[in-house]
Amino acid sequence: MKKTTTLAASAAILLGLGLAGCSTAGDSAAPEGDAASVTCPDGKIRFGILPYEDPDRLEPAYQTLAAALSEKLDCEVEVSITEDYAAEVLAMENDQLEIAQFGPLGFVFANERADANALVSFGDAEGKPTTYTGGIWVPKDSSVQTIEDLKGKTLALGSPGSTSGDAIPSSALADAGITDDVTADYAGGHPEALLALVNGTVDAAQINSQTLATATAEGTFDQSKFRQIWESEPIPNDPITVRGNMPQEFKDAVKEALLSLDKKDVETVSGFLGVDPAGPLIPVTNETYQPLFDLAETMGLTEKDV
């Protein structure tokens, strides 16, 4: 498969560890006593967020979650929306993030490189685990009926290292035996891939169920004008993780605080992840994401693919 990357995506990759949209849950500095606390290292907790939506839209939602977490832990929680998936993994590896939300595949590499440990994910209204799916869509009047029909076509992907925006659809193309016959263009993110299809600049695009729900609700995607030709198996929703070299007391405190957050503190974030109606955060473990570890091994993926 011939993959190309937009100028914006290339610049983001080259920025490496650069962080965007950084802000804090509060304007005041943490109390002097917090700086010495095991559960409040250096007087704050840095919380990394992958850029799976427009940062200007993500930031207010995560500020609400961070403010609630800050109150639970009596420690400032600083939200950092990273430039791309690779930057988030590198930031945790270089001890620049204490906690972070990763996409399922990004978590695989964060676990390998920063010993990231999954703490919680996003539950439904009944407190049960939630999933999402990857998909490939085409215009309603397209001659493409199956994934095999994409041979010789252009396909908009999200970003390198994205679970549903890169690895999962790429795996499907490989299974169909047409990897080298499809020109895939990294659009720069899930919304951008959808927009490429809407604007007619590609023959097909990956659109996961999360982006589909958001765009449909906002009126930016009319499903009646398009068709889904492929859908993945369910993918476990994103984990919020903690860096492996943090003290166990810190890990336990953060997990307890996250699990005790009110539904209203996380429901806006849950909405971006396609969870409706939203519920509380629920506990997960590294084993929850074993299918993604298996996928990375099967496809021979490494951190260079993020």
Secondary structure as the mmCIF struct_conf table of DSSP 4:
data_model
#
loop_
_struct_conf.conf_type_id
_struct_conf.id
_struct_conf.beg_label_comp_id
_struct_conf.beg_label_asym_id
_struct_conf.beg_label_seq_id
_struct_conf.end_label_comp_id
_struct_conf.end_label_asym_id
_struct_conf.end_label_seq_id
STRN STRN1 LYS A 2 THR A 5
HELX_RH_AL_P HELX_RH_AL_P1 LEU A 7 LEU A 14
TURN_TY1_P TURN_TY1_P1 LEU A 15 LEU A 17
STRN STRN2 LEU A 19 THR A 24
BEND BEND1 ALA A 25 ALA A 25
BEND BEND2 ASP A 27 SER A 28
HELX_LH_PP_P HELX_LH_PP_P1 ALA A 29 PRO A 31
HELX_RH_3T_P HELX_RH_3T_P1 GLU A 32 ALA A 36
TURN_TY1_P TURN_TY1_P2 VAL A 38 THR A 39
BEND BEND3 CYS A 40 CYS A 40
HELX_RH_3T_P HELX_RH_3T_P2 PRO A 41 GLY A 43
STRN STRN3 LYS A 44 ILE A 49
BEND BEND4 TYR A 52 GLU A 53
HELX_RH_AL_P HELX_RH_AL_P2 PRO A 55 LEU A 73
TURN_TY1_P TURN_TY1_P3 ASP A 74 ASP A 74
BEND BEND5 CYS A 75 CYS A 75
STRN STRN4 GLU A 76 THR A 82
BEND BEND6 GLU A 83 ASP A 84
HELX_RH_AL_P HELX_RH_AL_P3 TYR A 85 GLU A 93
TURN_TY1_P TURN_TY1_P4 ASN A 94 ASP A 95
BEND BEND7 GLU A 98 GLU A 98
STRN STRN5 ILE A 99 GLN A 101
HELX_RH_AL_P HELX_RH_AL_P4 PRO A 104 ALA A 114
STRN STRN6 ASN A 117 ASP A 124
TURN_TY1_P TURN_TY1_P5 ALA A 125 GLU A 126
BEND BEND8 GLY A 127 GLY A 127
STRN STRN7 PRO A 129 PRO A 129
STRN STRN8 THR A 131 TYR A 132
STRN STRN9 GLY A 135 PRO A 139
TURN_TY1_P TURN_TY1_P6 LYS A 140 ASP A 141
BEND BEND9 SER A 143 SER A 143
BEND BEND10 THR A 146 THR A 146
HELX_RH_3T_P HELX_RH_3T_P3 ILE A 147 LEU A 150
TURN_TY1_P TURN_TY1_P7 LYS A 151 GLY A 152
STRN STRN10 THR A 154 LEU A 157
TURN_TY1_P TURN_TY1_P8 PRO A 160 GLY A 161
HELX_RH_PI_P HELX_RH_PI_P1 THR A 163 ALA A 167
HELX_RH_AL_P HELX_RH_AL_P5 ILE A 168 ASP A 175
TURN_TY1_P TURN_TY1_P9 ALA A 176 GLY A 177
HELX_RH_3T_P HELX_RH_3T_P4 THR A 179 ASP A 181
STRN STRN11 THR A 183 TYR A 186
BEND BEND11 GLY A 188 GLY A 189
HELX_RH_AL_P HELX_RH_AL_P6 HIS A 190 VAL A 198
TURN_TY1_P TURN_TY1_P10 ASN A 199 GLY A 200
BEND BEND12 THR A 201 ASP A 203
STRN STRN12 ALA A 204 GLN A 206
HELX_RH_AL_P HELX_RH_AL_P7 SER A 209 GLU A 218
TURN_TY1_P TURN_TY1_P11 GLY A 219 GLY A 219
BEND BEND13 THR A 220 THR A 220
HELX_RH_3T_P HELX_RH_3T_P5 GLN A 223 LYS A 225
STRN STRN13 PHE A 226 GLU A 231
HELX_LH_PP_P HELX_LH_PP_P2 SER A 232 PRO A 234
STRN STRN14 ILE A 235 PRO A 236
HELX_LH_PP_P HELX_LH_PP_P3 ASN A 237 PRO A 239
STRN STRN15 ILE A 240 VAL A 242
TURN_TY1_P TURN_TY1_P12 GLY A 244 ASN A 245
BEND BEND14 MET A 246 MET A 246
HELX_RH_AL_P HELX_RH_AL_P8 GLN A 248 LEU A 259
TURN_TY1_P TURN_TY1_P13 SER A 260 SER A 260
BEND BEND15 LEU A 261 LEU A 261
HELX_RH_AL_P HELX_RH_AL_P9 LYS A 263 PHE A 272
TURN_TY1_P TURN_TY1_P14 LEU A 273 GLY A 274
BEND BEND16 ASP A 276 PRO A 277
STRN STRN16 ALA A 278 PRO A 283
HELX_RH_3T_P HELX_RH_3T_P6 ASN A 286 TYR A 289
HELX_RH_AL_P HELX_RH_AL_P10 GLN A 290 MET A 299
TURN_TY1_P TURN_TY1_P15 GLY A 300 GLY A 300
HELX_RH_3T_P HELX_RH_3T_P7 GLU A 303 ASP A 305
#
